[in-house]
């Protein structure tokens, strides 16, 4: 039984390594335009990044908003530069497929690899998504009080942010040939103070981030992890 288990385990390792190297060998050192660039934000993260509700909504829906557009541009440039400098891939500017695929109001592509391959003439395409998350869950401590029909409350929420950068690469026919994920979880937890007041059934809440999240630092670390996995 033990020998059988070891044989199966060894076979799984060989299969895993083989498929990984196959994906790496499938990638070509050619210009690889972006078919979709998306930033996904957990609700707690918007507080730590000190984003107002309009900016948070604009990020989620890819609407025209000055702060949201700035975050998109800076994030794209970081991914583009670090991949271009350290891997065989060459990612052109985000407008490379303009006229071929659909773009958001922020000016970034929002299509699939299959749709791009039908109309485009590139050898490879890439789909890039950035996930700004709170993977460990919030740690909450709260106090509440009531006096003459007025309720008050305070919450201290501690979260540990994580950023994941995922890329999917497809060939000229739209078939996915590789997928890589880079991630970084920050060492420290950050705090959000949530103050509420309720009067006659109505409740108001104010969220204040004790300190802003070092988003660009965490994103750079996640991209570094991604780059390590890509062929050089």
Secondary structure, 3 states (H helix, E strand, C coil): CHHHHHHHHHHHHHHHHHHHHHHHHHCCCCEEEEEEEEEEECHHHHHHCCCCHHHHHHHHHCCCCHHHHHHHHHHHHHHHHHHHHHCCCECCCHHHHECCECECCCCCEECCHHHHHHHCCCCEEEEEEEEEECCCCCEEEEEEEEECCEEEEEEEEEECCEEEEEEEEEECCCCEEEEEEEEEECCCCEEEEEEEEEECCEEEEEEEECCCCCHHHHHHHHHHHHHHHCCC
